[in-house]
Amino acid sequence: MATRLDLLQGTLDLLILKTLALGPMHGWGISQRIQQISEDVLRVNQGSLYPALQRLETAGWLESEWGSSENNRQAKFYRLTKRGQRQLREETALWERMSAAVGKILATES
């Protein structure tokens, strides 16, 4: 039985920032990379991805420019800014604290 995991609010932002830390990428590439690295556990639908990219660009964490994709189609390529790198460090630390806290709760004996 397959289950679908919905990303927690803010988690998608962290995943996008981390994916772009690997280098500039267009939207479809970002969603494919997240799916690939998570071994098909996480799938980002386009209806969530593009609003998130726009929000992160507005926040100054990403910048974009038009270019040609692998199949010679025009695509918007996103890249992490210095502010985005700083935000990624902060979000990663917060995520690690939160996941450690959840881990402690799950490890308690009943």
MDAnalysis code that builds the backbone (N, CA, C; Angstrom):
import MDAnalysis as mda
import numpy as np

u = mda.Universe.empty(330, n_residues=110, atom_resindex=np.repeat(np.arange(110), 3), trajectory=True)
u.add_TopologyAttr("name", ["N", "CA", "C"] * 110)
u.add_TopologyAttr("resid", np.arange(1, 111))
u.add_TopologyAttr("resname", ["MET", "ALA", "THR", "ARG", "LEU", "ASP", "LEU", "LEU", "GLN", "GLY", "THR", "LEU", "ASP", "LEU", "LEU", "ILE", "LEU", "LYS", "THR", "LEU", "ALA", "LEU", "GLY", "PRO", "MET", "HIS", "GLY", "TRP", "GLY", "ILE", "SER", "GLN", "ARG", "ILE", "GLN", "GLN", "ILE", "SER", "GLU", "ASP", "VAL", "LEU", "ARG", "VAL", "ASN", "GLN", "GLY", "SER", "LEU", "TYR", "PRO", "ALA", "LEU", "GLN", "ARG", "LEU", "GLU", "THR", "ALA", "GLY", "TRP", "LEU", "GLU", "SER", "GLU", "TRP", "GLY", "SER", "SER", "GLU", "ASN", "ASN", "ARG", "GLN", "ALA", "LYS", "PHE", "TYR", "ARG", "LEU", "THR", "LYS", "ARG", "GLY", "GLN", "ARG", "GLN", "LEU", "ARG", "GLU", "GLU", "THR", "ALA", "LEU", "TRP", "GLU", "ARG", "MET", "SER", "ALA", "ALA", "VAL", "GLY", "LYS", "ILE", "LEU", "ALA", "THR", "GLU", "SER"])
u.atoms.positions = np.array([
    [0.847, -1.184, 0.000],
    [0.000, 0.000, 0.000],
    [0.887, 1.241, 0.000],
    [0.707, 2.092, -0.967],
    [1.509, 3.317, -1.068],
    [0.858, 4.416, -0.229],
    [1.685, 5.161, 0.461],
    [1.178, 6.304, 1.211],
    [1.805, 7.565, 0.646],
    [1.061, 8.642, 0.737],
    [1.544, 9.915, 0.240],
    [1.901, 10.778, 1.442],
    [3.099, 11.295, 1.422],
    [3.545, 12.155, 2.519],
    [3.368, 13.615, 2.125],
    [2.642, 14.351, 2.935],
    [2.519, 15.786, 2.704],
    [3.623, 16.475, 3.485],
    [4.265, 17.445, 2.843],
    [5.351, 18.155, 3.507],
    [4.806, 19.144, 4.521],
    [5.431, 19.194, 5.677],
    [5.055, 20.179, 6.687],
    [5.323, 21.581, 6.159],
    [4.530, 22.518, 6.623],
    [4.733, 23.920, 6.264],
    [6.185, 24.298, 6.547],
    [6.848, 24.893, 5.582],
    [8.224, 25.321, 5.757],
    [9.247, 24.272, 5.343],
    [8.843, 23.011, 5.337],
    [9.773, 21.946, 4.956],
    [10.147, 22.067, 3.486],
    [9.173, 22.395, 2.647],
    [9.443, 22.539, 1.216],
    [10.490, 23.623, 0.986],
    [10.377, 24.728, 1.698],
    [11.360, 25.805, 1.566],
    [12.767, 25.286, 1.869],
    [12.897, 24.535, 2.950],
    [14.188, 23.976, 3.337],
    [14.725, 23.045, 2.254],
    [13.865, 22.191, 1.714],
    [14.287, 21.251, 0.671],
    [14.716, 21.974, -0.597],
    [14.004, 23.035, -0.951],
    [14.373, 23.821, -2.136],
    [15.730, 24.482, -1.912],
    [15.908, 25.124, -0.759],
    [17.173, 25.794, -0.466],
    [18.331, 24.797, -0.499],
    [18.139, 23.633, 0.103],
    [19.196, 22.626, 0.134],
    [19.504, 22.119, -1.272],
    [18.473, 21.894, -2.063],
    [18.663, 21.418, -3.437],
    [19.439, 22.435, -4.258],
    [19.120, 23.708, -4.093],
    [19.813, 24.752, -4.853],
    [21.221, 25.023, -4.322],
    [21.519, 24.556, -3.115],
    [22.890, 24.686, -2.608],
    [23.836, 23.828, -3.455],
    [23.288, 22.866, -4.165],
    [24.082, 21.994, -5.046],
    [24.413, 22.679, -6.364],
    [23.684, 23.775, -6.681],
    [23.928, 24.505, -7.919],
    [22.620, 24.982, -8.526],
    [22.679, 25.926, -9.471],
    [21.473, 26.467, -10.103],
    [20.663, 25.373, -10.794],
    [19.342, 25.533, -10.770],
    [18.464, 24.522, -11.336],
    [17.119, 25.155, -11.699],
    [16.445, 24.580, -12.671],
    [15.093, 25.045, -12.999],
    [14.084, 24.270, -12.153],
    [12.855, 24.759, -12.133],
    [11.829, 24.199, -11.252],
    [11.633, 22.702, -11.388],
    [11.465, 22.221, -12.614],
    [11.256, 20.798, -12.827],
    [12.445, 20.006, -12.288],
    [13.658, 20.510, -12.506],
    [14.859, 19.846, -12.014],
    [14.886, 19.775, -10.495],
    [14.420, 20.829, -9.843],
    [14.370, 20.851, -8.372],
    [13.441, 19.747, -7.874],
    [12.247, 19.664, -8.458],
    [11.292, 18.650, -8.005],
    [11.814, 17.244, -8.281],
    [12.470, 17.051, -9.421],
    [13.027, 15.747, -9.757],
    [14.161, 15.367, -8.810],
    [15.019, 16.330, -8.472],
    [16.140, 16.069, -7.561],
    [15.631, 15.688, -6.176],
    [14.625, 16.395, -5.672],
    [14.057, 16.070, -4.356],
    [13.478, 14.653, -4.376],
    [12.765, 14.330, -5.423],
    [12.180, 12.991, -5.550],
    [13.280, 11.927, -5.635],
    [14.305, 12.201, -6.412],
    [15.399, 11.250, -6.600],
    [16.178, 11.016, -5.299],
    [16.582, 12.100, -4.636],
    [17.384, 11.970, -3.417],
    [16.573, 11.299, -2.299],
    [15.265, 11.571, -2.256],
    [14.422, 10.965, -1.221],
    [13.977, 9.552, -1.591],
    [14.486, 9.041, -2.714],
    [14.131, 7.706, -3.199],
    [12.618, 7.553, -3.360],
    [12.025, 8.536, -4.010],
    [10.589, 8.564, -4.342],
    [9.649, 8.698, -3.144],
    [10.186, 9.014, -1.962],
    [9.318, 9.213, -0.806],
    [8.673, 10.593, -0.874],
    [9.450, 11.596, -1.280],
    [8.935, 12.962, -1.364],
    [8.718, 13.342, -2.824],
    [7.517, 13.784, -3.104],
    [7.189, 14.270, -4.446],
    [6.611, 15.670, -4.296],
    [7.151, 16.592, -5.033],
    [6.711, 17.986, -4.939],
    [5.861, 18.290, -6.152],
    [4.585, 18.610, -5.920],
    [3.746, 18.935, -7.070],
    [3.999, 20.371, -7.514],
    [3.787, 20.601, -8.785],
    [4.084, 21.899, -9.387],
    [3.248, 23.023, -8.758],
    [2.050, 22.683, -8.289],
    [1.186, 23.674, -7.653],
    [1.728, 24.183, -6.329],
    [2.617, 23.424, -5.717],
    [3.277, 23.857, -4.477],
    [4.647, 24.453, -4.765],
    [5.348, 23.876, -5.751],
    [6.723, 24.267, -6.024],
    [6.849, 25.708, -6.505],
    [6.094, 26.070, -7.535],
    [6.293, 27.394, -8.127],
    [5.891, 28.547, -7.210],
    [4.807, 28.425, -6.448],
    [4.541, 29.487, -5.450],
    [5.657, 29.580, -4.409],
    [6.229, 28.433, -4.010],
    [7.330, 28.449, -3.041],
    [8.558, 29.129, -3.639],
    [8.881, 28.821, -4.893],
    [10.027, 29.471, -5.550],
    [9.825, 30.977, -5.617],
    [8.607, 31.393, -5.954],
    [8.315, 32.829, -6.034],
    [8.447, 33.482, -4.658],
    [7.944, 32.806, -3.631],
    [8.028, 33.337, -2.259],
    [9.496, 33.460, -1.815],
    [10.311, 32.454, -2.114],
    [11.717, 32.484, -1.723],
    [12.490, 33.551, -2.490],
    [12.103, 33.766, -3.741],
    [12.756, 34.821, -4.528],
    [12.374, 36.196, -3.986],
    [11.110, 36.368, -3.631],
    [10.644, 37.634, -3.054],
    [11.346, 37.920, -1.730],
    [11.629, 36.864, -0.965],
    [12.322, 37.020, 0.323],
    [13.805, 37.343, 0.134],
    [14.300, 37.213, -1.091],
    [15.701, 37.509, -1.347],
    [16.626, 36.315, -1.146],
    [16.053, 35.132, -0.973],
    [16.860, 33.938, -0.738],
    [17.275, 33.262, -2.040],
    [16.558, 33.557, -3.117],
    [16.865, 33.027, -4.440],
    [16.908, 34.163, -5.436],
    [17.626, 33.942, -6.537],
    [17.526, 34.822, -7.689],
    [17.384, 33.912, -8.902],
    [16.850, 34.471, -9.975],
    [16.596, 33.627, -11.137],
    [16.977, 34.342, -12.419],
    [17.180, 33.524, -13.459],
    [17.400, 34.055, -14.794],
    [16.937, 33.005, -15.791],
    [16.534, 33.475, -16.955],
    [16.069, 32.571, -17.995],
    [17.251, 31.961, -18.724],
    [17.096, 30.693, -19.076],
    [18.124, 29.984, -19.817],
    [17.517, 28.802, -20.537],
    [18.346, 28.004, -21.173],
    [17.873, 26.821, -21.895],
    [18.062, 25.574, -21.039],
    [17.016, 24.757, -20.993],
    [17.083, 23.500, -20.251],
    [17.780, 22.435, -21.093],
    [17.867, 21.233, -20.541],
    [18.543, 20.128, -21.220],
    [17.939, 19.841, -22.595],
    [16.622, 20.046, -22.715],
    [15.955, 19.770, -23.992],
    [15.729, 21.050, -24.819],
    [16.573, 22.059, -24.587],
    [16.556, 23.335, -25.324],
    [15.258, 24.123, -25.195],
    [14.564, 23.949, -24.100],
    [13.375, 24.761, -23.817],
    [13.782, 25.901, -22.899],
    [13.097, 27.034, -23.044],
    [13.349, 28.154, -22.133],
    [12.856, 27.781, -20.740],
    [13.680, 27.998, -19.748],
    [13.323, 27.692, -18.367],
    [13.949, 28.731, -17.455],
    [13.284, 28.965, -16.344],
    [13.800, 29.881, -15.342],
    [14.692, 29.088, -14.395],
    [15.954, 29.491, -14.304],
    [16.918, 28.823, -13.436],
    [17.057, 29.619, -12.150],
    [16.988, 28.913, -11.029],
    [17.075, 29.536, -9.707],
    [18.423, 29.235, -9.082],
    [18.915, 30.207, -8.317],
    [20.182, 30.043, -7.622],
    [20.043, 30.662, -6.241],
    [20.770, 30.077, -5.294],
    [20.781, 30.553, -3.917],
    [21.580, 31.854, -3.827],
    [21.060, 32.819, -3.089],
    [21.797, 34.056, -2.822],
    [22.566, 33.883, -1.507],
    [23.374, 34.874, -1.166],
    [24.074, 34.847, 0.128],
    [23.069, 34.784, 1.278],
    [21.988, 35.572, 1.149],
    [20.934, 35.535, 2.177],
    [20.293, 34.161, 2.235],
    [20.142, 33.520, 1.080],
    [19.583, 32.184, 1.018],
    [20.476, 31.153, 1.679],
    [21.784, 31.312, 1.510],
    [22.739, 30.403, 2.165],
    [22.640, 30.537, 3.681],
    [22.511, 31.780, 4.149],
    [22.373, 32.037, 5.590],
    [21.055, 31.427, 6.098],
    [19.993, 31.612, 5.323],
    [18.691, 31.070, 5.701],
    [18.732, 29.541, 5.739],
    [19.427, 28.932, 4.791],
    [19.556, 27.476, 4.760],
    [20.239, 26.982, 6.036],
    [21.289, 27.647, 6.469],
    [21.960, 27.250, 7.716],
    [21.010, 27.348, 8.905],
    [20.248, 28.453, 8.976],
    [19.311, 28.646, 10.086],
    [18.200, 27.601, 10.059],
    [17.623, 27.372, 8.876],
    [16.532, 26.396, 8.734],
    [17.015, 24.983, 9.037],
    [18.237, 24.657, 8.623],
    [18.794, 23.325, 8.883],
    [18.972, 23.108, 10.386],
    [19.505, 24.098, 11.080],
    [19.683, 23.993, 12.530],
    [18.334, 23.819, 13.225],
    [17.338, 24.576, 12.806],
    [15.997, 24.478, 13.394],
    [15.410, 23.091, 13.137],
    [15.536, 22.599, 11.897],
    [15.016, 21.281, 11.553],
    [15.693, 20.196, 12.389],
    [17.005, 20.293, 12.565],
    [17.725, 19.293, 13.346],
    [17.279, 19.302, 14.808],
    [17.054, 20.495, 15.365],
    [16.555, 20.588, 16.748],
    [15.166, 19.973, 16.865],
    [14.292, 20.302, 15.900],
    [12.919, 19.810, 15.943],
    [12.880, 18.294, 15.760],
    [13.646, 17.767, 14.800],
    [13.606, 16.324, 14.563],
    [14.217, 15.554, 15.742],
    [15.216, 16.124, 16.399],
    [15.787, 15.496, 17.595],
    [14.755, 15.450, 18.717],
    [13.987, 16.528, 18.861],
    [12.956, 16.576, 19.902],
    [11.861, 15.548, 19.615],
    [11.438, 15.433, 18.375],
    [10.425, 14.437, 18.014],
    [10.980, 13.038, 18.246],
    [12.237, 12.831, 17.891],
    [12.879, 11.541, 18.120],
    [12.877, 11.149, 19.598],
    [13.130, 12.113, 20.458],
    [13.121, 11.831, 21.902],
    [11.730, 11.414, 22.357],
    [10.720, 12.084, 21.868],
    [9.339, 11.750, 22.251],
    [8.984, 10.348, 21.754],
    [9.360, 10.035, 20.516],
    [9.038, 8.716, 19.971],
    [9.805, 7.605, 20.677],
    [10.951, 7.918, 21.246],
    [11.771, 6.915, 21.913],
    [11.319, 6.622, 23.346],
    [10.366, 7.396, 23.867],
    [9.937, 7.178, 25.249],
    [9.169, 5.856, 25.355],
    [9.359, 5.189, 26.473],
    [8.666, 3.906, 26.733],
    [7.234, 4.213, 27.157],
    [6.343, 3.335, 26.736],
    [4.940, 3.539, 27.147],
    [4.563, 2.588, 28.251],
])
